[in-house]
Amino acid sequence: MYRTFFRGGDYVDSAAAPALSDNVWAVVNLEILDGGDAYQSLMATLQPVH
């Protein structure tokens, strides 16, 4: 399972590795990270600032 983050903060999950484009910011392999510290740090950087 992959999570593709786009510039602007939106993301989509997909079973297959996504094609890269200019608006892709990061691709995370969720099976490898399994919700670990690196994934949590990435998610924290994408949280909106209030």
GROMACS elastic network, one bead per residue, 0.5 to 0.9 nm:
[ bonds ]
;  ai    aj funct       b0    kb
    1    13     6  0.68542   500
    1    14     6  0.57387   500
    1    16     6  0.68168   500
    1    17     6  0.79080   500
    1    28     6  0.85685   500
    1    29     6  0.61565   500
    1    30     6  0.55989   500
    1    31     6  0.61985   500
    2    12     6  0.82175   500
    2    13     6  0.55479   500
    2    14     6  0.52878   500
    2    15     6  0.61199   500
    2    16     6  0.69034   500
    2    17     6  0.62965   500
    2    18     6  0.77051   500
    2    27     6  0.66996   500
    2    28     6  0.55960   500
    2    30     6  0.56052   500
    2    31     6  0.78517   500
    3    11     6  0.65728   500
    3    12     6  0.56302   500
    3    14     6  0.64848   500
    3    15     6  0.89063   500
    3    17     6  0.89129   500
    3    18     6  0.87898   500
    3    26     6  0.82688   500
    3    27     6  0.57877   500
    3    28     6  0.51790   500
    3    29     6  0.65907   500
    3    30     6  0.67779   500
    4    10     6  0.84382   500
    4    11     6  0.53266   500
    4    12     6  0.54050   500
    4    13     6  0.63640   500
    4    14     6  0.79601   500
    4    17     6  0.89144   500
    4    18     6  0.73128   500
    4    24     6  0.69881   500
    4    25     6  0.76822   500
    4    26     6  0.59438   500
    4    28     6  0.64162   500
    4    29     6  0.88741   500
    5     8     6  0.84562   500
    5     9     6  0.63478   500
    5    10     6  0.59114   500
    5    12     6  0.68406   500
    5    23     6  0.87467   500
    5    24     6  0.60232   500
    5    25     6  0.54876   500
    5    26     6  0.51414   500
    5    27     6  0.62200   500
    5    28     6  0.81124   500
    6     9     6  0.56910   500
    6    10     6  0.54006   500
    6    11     6  0.58545   500
    6    12     6  0.85245   500
    6    23     6  0.55897   500
    6    26     6  0.69838   500
    6    27     6  0.89205   500
    7    10     6  0.71315   500
    7    11     6  0.89832   500
    7    22     6  0.88626   500
    7    23     6  0.55620   500
    7    24     6  0.61058   500
    7    25     6  0.53979   500
    7    26     6  0.86889   500
    8    23     6  0.87812   500
    8    25     6  0.87611   500
    8    46     6  0.87450   500
    9    25     6  0.86201   500
    9    46     6  0.60596   500
    9    47     6  0.81601   500
    9    48     6  0.86723   500
   14    17     6  0.71613   500
   14    18     6  0.73950   500
   15    18     6  0.86834   500
   17    27     6  0.84128   500
   17    29     6  0.84826   500
   18    27     6  0.79452   500
   20    23     6  0.81573   500
   20    24     6  0.62420   500
   20    27     6  0.87210   500
   21    24     6  0.55488   500
   21    25     6  0.88938   500
   22    25     6  0.80574   500
   24    27     6  0.76804   500
   28    31     6  0.88397   500
   28    32     6  0.85162   500
   28    33     6  0.77785   500
   28    39     6  0.79885   500
   29    32     6  0.56728   500
   29    33     6  0.64816   500
   29    34     6  0.84272   500
   30    33     6  0.51176   500
   30    34     6  0.54117   500
   30    35     6  0.69621   500
   30    39     6  0.83454   500
   31    34     6  0.52034   500
   31    35     6  0.84261   500
   32    35     6  0.85857   500
   32    36     6  0.88889   500
   33    36     6  0.54000   500
   33    37     6  0.81550   500
   33    38     6  0.72584   500
   33    39     6  0.64285   500
   34    39     6  0.80422   500
   35    38     6  0.78958   500
   35    39     6  0.56524   500
   35    40     6  0.67053   500
   36    39     6  0.54726   500
   36    40     6  0.63410   500
   36    41     6  0.87955   500
   37    40     6  0.50290   500
   37    41     6  0.61068   500
   37    42     6  0.86048   500
   38    41     6  0.51334   500
   38    42     6  0.62623   500
   38    43     6  0.86870   500
   39    42     6  0.50876   500
   39    43     6  0.61966   500
   39    44     6  0.86402   500
   40    43     6  0.50707   500
   40    44     6  0.61841   500
   40    45     6  0.88312   500
   41    44     6  0.50774   500
   41    45     6  0.64972   500
   41    46     6  0.89497   500
   42    45     6  0.53026   500
   42    46     6  0.66543   500
   43    46     6  0.51769   500
   43    47     6  0.65574   500
   44    47     6  0.53617   500
   44    48     6  0.88901   500
   45    48     6  0.83001   500
   46    49     6  0.89097   500
